[in-house]
Amino acid sequence: MIQGVVIKSTGSWYLVRTDGEGVLQCKIRGALRTRGTKSTNPVVVGDRVHILVRGGDKTGVITEVADRKNYIIRKSSNLSRQTHIIAANIDQAILIITINYPKTTLRFIDRFLATAEAYRIPAILLINKTDLYNADEQGELLKLCKVYESIGYPCHKTSVASGEGLQDFTKLITGKVTLLSGHSGVGKSTLVNAIDPELNLKTSEISDYHLKGKHTTTFSEMHELKFGGFVIDTPGIKGFGMVNMDKEEIFHFFPEIFQASHLCKYYNCLHINEPGCQVIEAVKAEKISLTRYESYLSIYFEDTEEKYR
């Protein structure tokens, strides 16, 4: 029995970087598939696993998954299962966003950040393709950074074309296990290739007609960086459905709303229409961003049967 870390998941086979046997192709023991999980993927990239090695063909069977220190999760598009875990045991999550080409909505950003808060994963926003933006879009970028930096989320700007921010991006991920996420077409793989060309990750252009990305990364995969650390490149996601959150606790995952809630008149205030709600007052006074508050409400009133991809 040996141990290792899952570096790629294709749904049926897993690549595991082991502690002494190199990289092995593995399958999972049948009992793991249904062991009380409501997830589409009982084993994920970043998992520390125990493996039984088959001598003949040098493959392995994953028999056990060690306890995770954290993970990031979203609602699955497969309605027979409830959740899809994107990755586990990560040091930080970087959401790569674009003001345009394609556009990343604030609602999507806020859902990702709330999930990171729920699982105590430090989150960072990286605004990519800055060389493409006109004056109005540059203004939108500055407003976005002002909102999120005031809450405590670092914002970084990058452009592979101009080289802006690439050194900072390298420093940001050196020596850490970093999850990279975002819509298809925001440039996740292109950014990684720019700072570590030897990885040669597959990339593609966005659709000229829809200005939306095409799926290039099919499966989550962990890549070792030549300068130290690992990045987990994930398939582009269109929607971010929230799971495992009690309605009464959702506001805990919006730091500025949680902070203002301590001043509310009632301890069980939900910050919707209650008298004496200091969150609502802070929104009116523009101390809390209206878009952030609307994101909170959208999660609170979300249709749990809604399908996300």
C-alpha positions as CSV (number, residue, x, y, z in Angstrom):
1,M,0.0,0.0,0.0
2,I,1.4,3.4,-1.0
3,Q,0.2,7.0,-0.8
4,G,0.0,9.8,-3.4
5,V,-1.8,12.9,-4.6
6,V,-4.4,12.8,-7.4
7,I,-3.1,15.1,-10.2
8,K,-5.8,14.4,-12.9
9,S,-9.3,13.0,-12.9
10,T,-11.0,11.9,-16.1
11,G,-14.1,10.4,-14.4
12,S,-13.1,6.8,-14.8
13,W,-9.3,6.9,-14.5
14,Y,-7.1,9.0,-12.1
15,L,-3.5,9.9,-12.4
16,V,-1.7,9.8,-9.0
17,R,1.7,11.2,-8.2
18,T,2.9,8.7,-5.7
19,D,5.6,9.0,-3.0
20,G,7.9,6.4,-4.6
21,E,6.4,4.8,-7.7
22,G,6.2,7.8,-10.0
23,V,2.9,8.6,-11.6
24,L,0.3,5.8,-11.7
25,Q,-2.9,5.3,-13.5
26,C,-5.5,4.3,-11.0
27,K,-9.2,3.3,-10.7
28,I,-11.3,3.6,-7.6
29,R,-12.5,0.8,-5.5
30,G,-16.3,0.3,-6.0
31,A,-17.2,1.0,-2.4
32,L,-15.7,4.5,-2.8
33,R,-18.2,5.4,-5.5
34,T,-21.3,5.2,-3.4
35,R,-19.9,5.7,0.1
36,G,-22.6,8.1,1.4
37,T,-21.5,10.8,-1.0
38,K,-23.9,13.1,-2.9
39,S,-21.0,14.2,-5.1
40,T,-20.5,13.3,-8.7
41,N,-16.8,12.7,-8.0
42,P,-15.8,10.9,-4.8
43,V,-12.1,11.4,-5.7
44,V,-10.8,14.7,-6.9
45,V,-7.7,16.5,-7.9
46,G,-5.7,17.4,-4.8
47,D,-6.9,14.4,-2.8
48,R,-4.3,12.5,-0.8
49,V,-5.1,8.8,-1.4
50,H,-4.0,5.3,-0.5
51,I,-3.3,3.0,-3.4
52,L,-3.0,-0.7,-3.9
53,V,-0.5,-1.3,-6.7
54,R,-1.2,-4.0,-9.2
55,G,2.2,-5.6,-10.1
56,G,1.5,-6.8,-13.6
57,D,0.4,-3.7,-15.5
58,K,1.7,-1.1,-13.0
59,T,-1.7,0.4,-12.3
60,G,-3.3,1.0,-9.0
61,V,-6.6,0.9,-7.1
62,I,-7.5,3.8,-4.9
63,T,-8.7,2.3,-1.7
64,E,-9.0,5.3,0.6
65,V,-9.2,9.1,0.5
66,A,-7.5,10.9,3.4
67,D,-9.4,13.7,5.2
68,R,-9.4,16.9,3.2
69,K,-8.2,20.1,4.8
70,N,-10.6,22.0,2.4
71,Y,-12.3,21.8,-0.9
72,I,-14.2,24.0,-3.3
73,I,-17.6,22.8,-4.5
74,R,-20.5,23.8,-6.7
75,K,-23.9,22.5,-7.8
76,S,-23.6,19.8,-10.4
77,S,-25.4,19.8,-13.7
78,N,-26.1,16.1,-13.2
79,L,-29.5,16.2,-11.3
80,S,-29.1,12.6,-10.1
81,R,-26.2,13.9,-7.8
82,Q,-26.2,17.1,-5.9
83,T,-22.6,18.4,-6.0
84,H,-19.4,18.6,-7.9
85,I,-16.2,19.1,-6.0
86,I,-13.7,21.1,-8.2
87,A,-10.5,20.4,-6.2
88,A,-9.3,19.7,-2.7
89,N,-6.4,20.6,-0.3
90,I,-5.6,23.9,-1.9
91,D,-3.7,26.9,-0.4
92,Q,-5.6,29.6,-2.4
93,A,-8.2,30.0,-5.2
94,I,-7.6,32.5,-8.0
95,L,-10.7,33.4,-10.0
96,I,-9.6,34.7,-13.4
97,I,-12.2,37.2,-14.7
98,T,-12.5,39.3,-17.8
99,I,-14.4,42.6,-18.1
100,N,-15.2,41.5,-21.7
101,Y,-14.0,38.8,-24.2
102,P,-15.9,37.1,-22.5
103,K,-17.7,39.1,-19.8
104,T,-17.6,37.8,-16.2
105,T,-20.7,38.8,-14.3
106,L,-20.5,40.2,-10.7
107,R,-23.1,37.6,-9.7
108,F,-20.7,34.8,-10.8
109,I,-17.8,36.4,-8.9
110,D,-19.8,36.7,-5.7
111,R,-21.0,33.1,-5.8
112,F,-17.4,31.9,-6.2
113,L,-16.1,34.1,-3.4
114,A,-18.9,33.1,-1.0
115,T,-18.1,29.4,-1.6
116,A,-14.4,30.1,-0.9
117,E,-15.4,31.9,2.3
118,A,-17.6,28.9,3.3
119,Y,-14.6,26.5,3.1
120,R,-12.0,29.0,4.4
121,I,-10.0,29.2,1.2
122,P,-8.2,32.4,0.6
123,A,-9.5,33.9,-2.6
124,I,-7.9,36.3,-5.1
125,L,-9.3,38.0,-8.2
126,L,-7.2,38.3,-11.3
127,I,-8.5,40.5,-14.1
128,N,-7.0,39.3,-17.3
129,K,-6.8,40.7,-20.9
130,T,-6.3,44.2,-19.7
131,D,-4.8,45.2,-23.1
132,L,-8.1,44.7,-24.9
133,Y,-10.3,47.1,-22.9
134,N,-11.5,50.5,-24.1
135,A,-11.9,53.5,-21.8
136,D,-15.3,52.5,-20.5
137,E,-14.2,48.9,-19.8
138,Q,-11.1,50.3,-18.0
139,G,-13.4,52.4,-15.8
140,E,-15.5,49.3,-15.1
141,L,-12.3,47.4,-14.1
142,L,-11.3,50.2,-11.7
143,K,-14.7,50.2,-10.0
144,L,-14.6,46.4,-9.7
145,C,-11.2,46.5,-8.0
146,K,-12.4,49.3,-5.6
147,V,-15.4,47.2,-4.5
148,Y,-13.5,44.0,-3.9
149,E,-10.3,45.4,-2.4
150,S,-12.4,47.3,0.1
151,I,-13.8,44.0,1.3
152,G,-10.4,42.4,1.5
153,Y,-10.1,40.5,-1.7
154,P,-6.8,41.2,-3.5
155,C,-7.2,42.2,-7.2
156,H,-4.4,41.7,-9.8
157,K,-4.4,42.8,-13.4
158,T,-2.7,40.8,-16.1
159,S,-2.2,40.7,-19.9
160,V,-0.2,38.1,-21.7
161,A,-0.1,40.3,-24.8
162,S,1.5,43.3,-22.9
163,G,3.2,41.4,-20.1
164,E,1.4,43.4,-17.4
165,G,1.2,41.6,-14.1
166,L,3.0,38.4,-15.1
167,Q,5.8,38.8,-12.6
168,D,3.3,39.4,-9.8
169,F,1.2,36.4,-10.9
170,T,4.4,34.3,-10.7
171,K,5.1,35.4,-7.2
172,L,1.5,34.9,-6.2
173,I,1.5,31.2,-7.0
174,T,5.1,30.2,-6.2
175,G,5.4,27.5,-3.6
176,K,1.6,27.1,-3.2
177,V,-1.1,24.8,-4.4
178,T,-3.4,27.2,-6.4
179,L,-6.7,26.5,-7.9
180,L,-7.4,28.5,-11.1
181,S,-11.0,28.9,-12.0
182,G,-13.2,31.0,-14.3
183,H,-15.3,31.0,-17.4
184,S,-14.1,29.3,-20.6
185,G,-12.1,31.8,-22.6
186,V,-10.8,34.0,-19.8
187,G,-7.2,32.8,-20.4
188,K,-6.4,30.4,-17.6
189,S,-4.2,28.1,-19.6
190,T,-2.6,31.0,-21.6
191,L,-1.6,32.7,-18.4
192,V,0.1,29.5,-17.1
193,N,1.9,28.9,-20.4
194,A,3.2,32.5,-20.3
195,I,5.0,32.0,-17.0
196,D,5.9,28.3,-17.5
197,P,6.1,27.6,-21.2
198,E,7.3,24.0,-20.7
199,L,3.8,23.0,-19.5
200,N,2.4,23.8,-23.0
201,L,-1.2,23.7,-21.8
202,K,-3.8,23.5,-24.6
203,T,-5.5,26.8,-25.4
204,S,-8.1,28.1,-27.9
205,E,-9.5,31.4,-29.1
206,I,-12.9,32.6,-27.9
207,S,-15.8,32.5,-30.4
208,D,-15.9,35.7,-32.4
209,Y,-19.7,35.4,-32.8
210,H,-20.7,34.9,-29.1
211,L,-17.6,36.4,-27.5
212,K,-17.7,33.3,-25.2
213,G,-15.0,30.8,-24.5
214,K,-14.8,27.3,-25.9
215,H,-14.0,24.5,-23.5
216,T,-10.3,23.6,-23.9
217,T,-9.5,22.1,-20.5
218,T,-11.7,19.0,-20.3
219,F,-10.7,17.6,-16.9
220,S,-9.2,19.2,-13.8
221,E,-5.4,18.7,-13.7
222,M,-2.6,19.6,-11.3
223,H,0.6,20.9,-12.9
224,E,3.9,21.2,-11.1
225,L,5.6,24.6,-11.8
226,K,9.3,24.8,-12.6
227,F,9.8,27.6,-10.1
228,G,8.0,25.8,-7.3
229,G,4.3,25.1,-6.4
230,F,1.4,23.6,-8.3
231,V,-1.6,25.0,-10.2
232,I,-4.8,23.2,-10.7
233,D,-6.3,24.1,-14.1
234,T,-10.0,23.4,-14.2
235,P,-12.6,23.3,-17.0
236,G,-14.3,26.6,-17.7
237,I,-17.6,26.9,-15.8
238,K,-20.7,28.9,-16.9
239,G,-22.7,29.0,-13.7
240,F,-21.8,28.6,-10.0
241,G,-24.6,26.9,-8.1
242,M,-24.4,27.1,-4.3
243,V,-24.7,24.0,-2.2
244,N,-24.5,23.0,1.5
245,M,-25.4,26.5,2.8
246,D,-28.2,27.0,5.3
247,K,-30.2,30.1,4.3
248,E,-29.7,31.6,7.7
249,E,-26.0,31.5,7.3
250,I,-25.4,32.7,3.8
251,F,-24.7,36.3,4.9
252,H,-21.8,34.9,7.0
253,F,-19.9,34.3,3.7
254,F,-20.2,38.0,2.6
255,P,-17.6,39.6,5.0
256,E,-18.9,43.1,4.7
257,I,-22.5,42.0,5.3
258,F,-21.4,39.8,8.2
259,Q,-19.6,42.7,9.8
260,A,-22.5,45.1,9.5
261,S,-24.9,42.4,10.8
262,H,-23.5,42.7,14.3
263,L,-25.3,46.1,14.6
264,C,-28.7,44.8,13.6
265,K,-31.6,45.2,16.0
266,Y,-32.5,41.5,16.0
267,Y,-29.9,38.7,16.4
268,N,-31.7,36.5,13.9
269,C,-32.0,39.3,11.2
270,L,-31.8,37.9,7.7
271,H,-31.2,41.4,6.2
272,I,-34.1,41.3,3.8
273,N,-36.9,43.5,5.1
274,E,-36.5,43.4,8.9
275,P,-36.9,46.6,11.0
276,G,-33.6,48.0,12.3
277,C,-31.5,46.1,9.8
278,Q,-28.1,47.8,9.7
279,V,-27.1,45.9,6.6
280,I,-29.9,47.5,4.6
281,E,-28.9,50.9,6.0
282,A,-25.3,50.3,5.0
283,V,-26.5,49.5,1.4
284,K,-28.6,52.7,1.3
285,A,-25.5,54.6,2.5
286,E,-23.4,52.9,-0.1
287,K,-21.1,51.4,2.5
288,I,-22.0,48.0,1.1
289,S,-22.1,47.6,-2.6
290,L,-25.6,47.2,-4.0
291,T,-24.4,44.5,-6.4
292,R,-22.9,42.5,-3.6
293,Y,-26.2,42.8,-1.6
294,E,-28.2,41.7,-4.7
295,S,-25.9,38.7,-5.0
296,Y,-26.6,37.8,-1.4
297,L,-30.4,38.0,-2.1
298,S,-30.0,35.9,-5.3
299,I,-28.4,33.1,-3.3
300,Y,-30.9,33.4,-0.5
301,F,-33.9,33.1,-2.8
302,E,-32.3,30.7,-5.2
303,D,-34.5,27.9,-6.7
304,T,-32.8,24.8,-5.4
305,E,-34.0,22.9,-8.4
306,E,-32.3,25.3,-10.8
307,K,-29.8,23.6,-13.1
308,Y,-26.2,24.8,-13.3
309,R,-23.5,23.9,-15.7
